[in-house]
Amino acid sequence: MKESLLMHAARSSHVLCDGIVIVALLVSMAAAVVGAGPPTASVPATASAPALGTLPLSLQPTELTLVDGRKVQGQLACEMDDRLVLYSPNLGSVASFEKRFVAEYVVLKDKKKIMLNPARPLTAEESDYWGWKGWPDAAPEKGPVPAYAKESWIPPKRLLVWAKPGENGDFSKTESWLVYGEPLVTGKWWDEQTDVLLPSAPNRYILVSGNHPELPEGGRLSYTARHIMVERNGLIQTSGCSVFGNEWVHRGGKTGIRFGHTWAGSRNTYARFDFLPVMPLGTSDLDVIFGVGEAKDAEHYRPESELDIGQYLGVSKDGNASVELLGCFGSRDKFIATKGTAIAGPDMQFSTSNRNSDYVHPGATLVLLDGAIWGKRGDFGIRNSMDVYGTLQAGLPDRPLTRDATLILNAKDYQGTGSHEFGATGTKDDAGMRLYPGGTMRVHSSDPAKARLVIRCGLSDRQSSVKLIDVVLLGDAVLDGVVFMDLWKGGLRLKDLKQKKAWKHVSFVDCQSQKPEELYAVYQKDTPPSGYTENPAMPVLSFSGGKPEPAVANDAALDKLRQELEAAEARCKELERAYRAIVGDDDAFCQGIATYGLAKVEAHKAKRALWLAFAERLKATGTATTPEP
């Protein structure tokens, strides 16, 4: 009788609503009578009536066996017609498993094994589409455990699952979701105890916030969530968001935040974006957004190239709580750490655009771990590239560096001779990075001679031909394991030269002067580095990207440098043609761009050598300006 009641309830209580069916409360009541596991949500093709209720959120420890034989431990939250939705064992992640990839599963409570598919290897296309690599909140097999992997999460107030993966919709409509747990309240748009899942789909689908004239600022809608998970081909667009738990955007997924994207709250969390890096960070203005779309295969959708997840990315964590940023992504403007700790995780690549400085406020900390790369993706000639009022750190005491981490800064236009898209100009006091009085800088390394913080110049295509930087350290900087690259002579400016006596394992590479003692200077306001000021030709030449070479002829040394630059640029053109010819293979395409990007680094070095030689020649001849071509 109990079984027939459940089956009857499941058949008779499907409710139609805007093309989406929500199983009504009668299923919840029947499931409670029977003591069954999470309910099945059936999603037919058409629907039209309003939702009447929610589904129970009853998590069941479960083991999946994938068709390729791998095991997945989790907690089953619900079963849809075509997929199973599981939480990770610690409830720090939620994911959907399409049934075509599942051989069998067992709900451990009743030990009943449910067979779905025979065992088989995944095809290359299936691996590219799905490619399960484990729960991101799990502790690593080796090494220190990240703070986010130590967190234990309780079930949320509610779980929202987009009911029709692959179909566009208005995410602010209550009836657009399968709702497990407490009912949604119209107009609230979720809260700090709401988990959200956009399941994978073979085709791209976009969720937008609809029209809300009742909201201020032209109807801007921002959402608040605990965990938010966006799988392959899902895209959610809105004005802003605050994430209090974990965020996981799979390869092929996307979050498009028009304004602010903030990680908040008092828990240690992660934000993981499984995008492919397109170019070595800092080598081109086009390395993140535009490079992929200009290829011959532009119609082949490559969401990995759309790495900007918002205009302003911010961290506002309570106390010592942290968010560890994983993967490859960036912002259209700037990054702001207001409070708490932002951790650039192992091999993470993060970029911001060229409108504002990045900020680490008092009381906030930015940490770079093994292989992390952080900086601007394009030239940023005005203001400081990074303002540090709080703490900048490489490595953690319990997770010291075992490999280099990289901070990318930008050449500055000290005289305002360059241009900027917003009409602003540089000042004599601009710097690549500025550590303010009261700020702190530290390096925690397992071997400071081999695992270092590398600080270098961005090598993008615009504005600066010389590509040299300065670093201003006016706060408490105690360094052990730092490589300064691309410095101006006098470009490492300190409040007092005595502070470097406590430094260890500090080295210099590819700087304007080969003598380390010439690279240090005492900071003086509104005074550019000595390598810039002592040569009257430098203000013109240093920020002359895209302009013709000075008309200097009959110089064998210059001719040799020209030939080296021409060869490097020819190599870049060859590699550019090669990657643009690749069709239908994302990985090969991105690898081709990466190879091209590395060649551009060599071309920039060759150009710097030539233009520094021009500067010395013009200085020697007394010519302070670039002759007309």
N, C-alpha and C positions, 0 to 999 in steps of 0.2 A: 504493500500500500504506500509506504513512504516513497519507494522508487517511482511509482506511477504518479504520485503527487508532484514530485520534482519534474518529471518529464512533461506532465500536463502544464505546470507553471512555466516551464521554459518555452513550450510551444505557444502558449496563449498570451504571454505578457510582453511580446515584442511591441515596441511603440515607435511610430514613425515620426521623424523630426528633421526637416531640412536635408533630406538625403542621407540621414544617419539614424541608425536604430540603437536605442538604449534599452537594455533589459531592465524591466521595472522592478519595484520593490517586492513583488510577489515571489520572484526568484530568490531574493535574499531570505525571505521568510521560509521558503521550502528548503533551501540549503541549510538553514539553521536547524530545521526539524531533522533532516537526514544526517547532518554532521558531515556534509561533503566538503571538498576542497574549494578553491577559488572557482567562481562561475565562469561559464563560457559565454562570450559575447559574440552573437552572430550579426553580421553587417551586410544586409542585402543592398541591391543597387540603388533603390529609390526609397524616399521617405518624405514625410511632410508635417507631422504633428509634433507638439511640444513634448519635452521630456517630463516624466512623472516622478522620477526619483533617482537614486543612486544604487550602486552595487556594493556588497560588503568588501572590506579590505581585510582578507584573512590569508596571511602568508604561510606557506607550507614548505618546509625544507625539502628540496628536490635535487635529484642528480640527473643531468642530461648526458646522453652519449651522442655526440655528433656523428654524422655519416662517415667522417674520416677517422673515427675511433677515439677522439679526444673526449675527456670527461669535463663537465662543467658543474660545479657545486653552486647552488643558489637557493633562493626562496621564491617559490611560484606565487605570483600575485594574481594572474588571470590567464585564461586561455581564450584566444580569438580564433576565428575560423582558420586562419592561415599561419598563426604564430603563437608562441608562448611568451609571456612577459615575466621575467625573473628579476628579483633583487639579488645583489651580491650577498655573500654570507653575512657581512657586517652591515648590510643595508646602506652602504655608501655609494652604490651605483645601481642603476636599473637599466635593463636592456631587453629588446625583443629578439627572439630566436625564431626565424621563419621555419616552419615545419619541414620544408623541403631539405633543410640542412641538419635535421635531427633524426637520428636513427631510432632512438627510444628514450623514454624518461621514466623515472620512478619517483613517486611521491613517498618519501621515506616513512611517513606516518603509517600508511597502510601496506607498504612494500609491493604494491601492485605495479607491474611493469607494463607500460603502454608502448607498443611497437608502431613506428610511423614509416620508416624507410629502410631498405637494405643498406649495408655498409658499402662505401665506395669512396674513392678519392675525389676531392673537389677539382673542378676544372680551373684553368687559369683565370677565366672570366669570373667564375664564382669566387675565387680567392680575392680577386681585385675588388669585386663588389662588396664582399662581406669581410673575409679575412679576420676571423675572431682571433684576438691575441691575449685574451684574459681580462679579468676585472681590473680596472685601473686603480681601485682603492686597496688592492691586495699588497701585502708587504713583498719586497723583492726577495728572490731566492738567496741572494748574497748581499752582504754589506749592511750599513745602518738602515734602520727603518724610518721612513719619512714620517713627519708628525701626522699627516692626513691618514696614513695607514694604521695609526694607533687609535683613531676615533672609532667609537661604537655608536651606531645610530639606532634609534627606535623607529618603529613605523610612523610615517607622517600622518597628519590629520586627514590627508586625502592624496590619492594618486590620480592624475589625469593622463589618459592615453588617447591620442588623436584617433578617432574612430575609423577613419577611412584613409589609411596611408596611400599616398599617391594622388589625392584629390585636394585642390586648393580650398581655402576656407577662411572664415573670420574667427580667429582664436578667442575673441572676447565674448562669443556666444556660448552660453552654458551648454546648450544642446549639441554643440559640436564635439563634445568629448565623451568618452566612457569615463565615468566618475566613480572611483572606488573610495569608500570612506564617507566622510561628512559631506553633505550637499554643498554645492557652490552657492555663494551669495552673489546675485547679479550686481555688477558695478564694483565689486571688490577686486576682481582680477587676481585672485590667488593671494597667498600670504606666505609667511616664513615657514609654515608647516605643510606646504603643498609641493608635491613632486610632479614633474611634468615630463612626458615622453612623447617625442615625435618619432614614430617607428620608421624603419627602413622601407623603401619602395623602389621598384625598378625605374620609375620616372620621377623627375623633380616635381615637388609640390611646394607651394608657398602659403604660409599662414600670415595674414595681416590683421591689424587691429580694428579695422572698420572705421566708421565715422562716429565721433563722440563730441558733438557740439557742446554738450554740457560740461566738458572738461576745459580748464584754462589753457591759454597759449594755443589757441586754434584747434583744440581737441586732441592734444598730445596724450597718448596713453602709454604709461610705463607699467611694467609688471614687476611683482615681487614673487620669488619662488625660493624653495629650499633647493632640492636637486633639480636641474634641468638637463635633459639628455636629448640630443638631436642626432638621429641616425642618417644613414646614407640617403641623400636626395631630399631630406627635409630642410626647410628654410623658414625661419620665423623672423618677421620684421616688425619693429615697433620703435617708439621714440626713446625709450630708456628701460633699464632693468636693474634690479638689485638681486644678487644671488647670495643666499645665506648658507647654502650647503655646497654641493659639488656640481660642477658643470663639465659635461662631456659632449663634444661635437665630433662625430665620426668623420672620417674621410668622405667627402661628398656631401656633408651636411653644412649648415651655415646659420649663424645668427647675425642678422643685420640690424644693429642698433643705431638709430639716427643720431642720437646724442650720447648720453652717458651710460656706460656699462660699468657697474660697481660690484665688487666682491666684498661682502659685509659680514657682520655677526661675530660671535665669540668662539666659533669652532675652528679647528685646523682643517682646511679643505684643499681640494685641488680644482684646477680648471685646465682641462686637457682638450687640445685641438689637434686632431690627427691629420693635419694638412701636410702636403709635401712641400719642402723648401724649393723655391723656384730658382733662386740665385744666391750665391754667397752674400750674406747681408751687407749692405753698404756699398755694393759695387755698381749700382745703377739706379736711377730714379724709377726705372721700369721693372725692378726686380720682383715686385710683389703683385701689382695689379694688372699692368697692361701687357707685359711681355708675352704671356701665353695667348691672349686673344688675337694677336696679330699674326699668328702662324697660319699656314695653309689649312691646317685642321681646325680652324677656329670654330666650326660648327659642332665639333665634338666637345661636349660639355665637360669642362675641367673645373669643378668647383674648388679644387685645391689652390687655384690661382687667386681666389677671392679671399684673401687672408685678413682684410680689415673687418673687425667684428664690431666696431663702434668708432665714434668720433673722439670721445674722451674715455679712457680706461682708467679706473680708479680702484684703490684698495683702501677700505675703511673698516679695519678689523679692531675688535675690542681687546684691550690689554695686550698680551703677547701672542694672540692668535695669528695664524698665518694662512695664506693661500699660496700653494705651489703651482706655478704656471708651467704647463707641459705642452710640448709640441711646437708648432710654428704658426704665429699669427701676429697681428699688429693693429694699430689704430690709424685713423685718418688725420689725427692731430697730435695728441700728447698723452702721456701717462702721468698720473698723480697718485703717490702714496701718501694718504692723509694721516692714517694711523695704523698700527699693526705692522705685520711683516709680509712683504711680497718676496717670494722665492722664485727665481728663474731656475727651473729644474734642470737635470742633466740633458744636455744637447738641445735645450729649448732655444728657439730663435724668435726674438721679439723686435719689432720695428715700429717706429712712429714716423709721422710725416713732418713737413717743414714749416709748420705754422707757429709752433710754440715750443718752449723748453719742456723737458721732462722734469718732474719735481719729486723730491723726497722731503716731506715736511718734518718739522721737529717732532720727535716721538715715533716716527715711522722708520722702517728699515727696508732696504732693497738688498737682496742677497743673490749672487750669481754662483751657481754650482758647476760641476764638471761639464765642459763643452758648451756651456750656455753662451749665446751671443746676444747682446743688447745694444740698441742704438737707433739712430736715424737711418732711413733707407735712402734718403736723398740729401743733397747739399742743403745746409741750413746756416746761411751766412750771418744771421742776426741773432742777438741775444746769446745766452749760454746754451749749449746743447743739453746740459744737465745741471740743475740746481740742487745741491744736497745740503739741506738744513738739519737732517736727521743723521741716519747711518747708512753708509755704503759699505758692503761687505762681500768678500769673495770666500766661499766656503762657510761652513758652520762648525762650531766646536765639536759636535758629534758627527758631522759629515764634512770633513775637510776635503779640499781639492785633491784629486788624484790626477787630474788633467787640467790643461789650461782653460780658463774662461775668458771671454772677450767683451770689452766695453768699447763701442764705436762712438767717437766724437766727430766734430766737423770743423773744417777750416772757417775762420772768421774774417769778415770784411771790416777791418778796423777803421777804414777811412770812408766807408759808405760809397765806394766807387762801383760796387756791384749792384745788381737789381734784385728785387724780390716781388713776388706776385701781388703782395698786398701794399706795395709802396713803401714799406719800412726799409730803413738802411742800417748798416752796422755802426757800432761805436767803438772807440778806442779801448773800452773796458770789457768788450765781449770776450768770452773764453769758451774753450771746448767743454770743460767741466769746472764748476766752482764749488768747493767745499767751504761753507761759510763758518765763521766763528761759532762754536757750539756744536758744529757737526762732527761726525766721527767716521773714520775710514780704517778698516782692518782687513787682514787676509789670514784665513785659517787654511793651512796647506799641510798635507802629509809629507811633502818633500818640496820645500820652497825653491829648490834649484831646478825642479822639473815641472811642477804643477803650479802655474802662476796666474795672476790676473794680468791679461794683456790689454793695454789701452792704446788704441790706434785711431788713425783718421779714417773716416768714410771715404770711399773712392768712387763716388757716383759721377755722373757725366757733366753736370752743370757747373757754372760759375768759376770755381777755382782750378787753376792750372797747376799750382804748386803743391797743394794738398798737405799742408803742415798744420799742426794744432798746438794749443797751449793748455796747460792744466794749472788751475789756481787752487792751492791747498792752504786755507786760512784757519782751518779747524784742527781737530786732534787726529792727525794722520800718523799712524805707526804701521809701517809697511815691511812685510817680510815675504818676498815672492811676487814682484811686480816687474813687468816689462813695459817700458814706455817706447812706443814707436812713433815715427813721423813727427817728432817735436821740432818746433822752432829752436834755434839757438836762443837761450834764455827763456825757453818756453815752459819750464817747470818752475812755477813761481810760488814761493812760500812766504809765510808771515815772518819767518826767521830761519836763516840757513842752519841754525843749530839743531832744528828739529830732525834733519836728515841723519844726524849722528846715531839715532836709535834704529835706523833702517837697516835691513839685511836683504841680501839677494835681490837687489834692484839693478836692472840692466837696461840698455838703450839699443834700439835697432832702427836703421834707416832714418836717422834723424839728420837735421840740417848740419849739425856739427858732429864730428866723430870723437870729440873730446868731451867726456861726461861732465867735467867741471864747467864747461861753457853752456851746458843745458840748464843749469840751475840759475835762479835769480830771486832777489827779494821783490815781492809784489809791490808795485806802485800804481795807484789808481790812475786810470786813463793813460796808461803807458803800455803800448804793445810790446811784444818780445823784442829783444835787441836784434835778432836776425831780420826782423822786419824794418826796424827804424834806422839801422845803420846803413842801409842801402837805399838811396833815393829812387831807384828804379822799382823797388819791391812793391810799393802801394799800387802801381799800375799792373805789374806783371802777375802778382799773386792771385788776383781775382779777375783774370782775363779769360776765363773759360769760354771757348768758342770763338775767340778773336784770332786774327791772323798772327803768325809769328812776327817778331821784330825783324826788320830788314837788316840782318847781319850776314855778310857774305865773306867768302875767302877766309874761312876759318876751318882748318882741318878737324879740330876737336869737335866743333859744332856739327860739321858735316857727318862725322861718325855717329854722334848722338841722334841726328836726324834719321840716319839710315836704320839705327836700332829701333827708333820709334815707328818708322814706316813698316818695318818687318813685324813688329808687335801688332800694329793696327791691321796689317794684312792677315795675320793669323786670326784676329778677332772676327774679321769679315768672313773668313773661311768657316769658322766654327758657327757663326750666326746663320749662314746659309744652310749648314748641315742640320742644325736643330729645327729650323723652320721647315725643312723638308720632311720631317718625321710626321707620320699620320697614324692616328689610332692607337698609340702606345704612350700612355701618360708617363710611365716610369722612364722610358727611354727619352721622351721629350724633355722631362725635367732634368734628367742627367745630362742631356745635351746642353741645356741652358746653364747648368752648374759648371760644366767644362768651359763654356764660353765665358762665364763670369770670372773664372780663375785666370783666363787669358787676359781679360780686361784689367785685372790687378797688375799683371806684368806691363801692360800698355801704359797704365797710369804711372808706374814707377819710371818707365822710360821717358814719359812726358815731363815728369817732375825733374828728372836729371837734365833734360834739355833746357827747360825754362829757368832752372836755377843757374845753369851755365849762361843763358842770356842775361840774367840779372847781374852776374859777375862781370860779364863783358861790358854791359852798359854802364855799370858803376865805374869800371876802369877807364872808359872813354868819356865819362862825365855826362852821359846821356841819361836823363832821369825819366823820360817818357818813351813810349813805344813809337817808333817811326811809322808813318803811314805806309800801308802795304803798296 
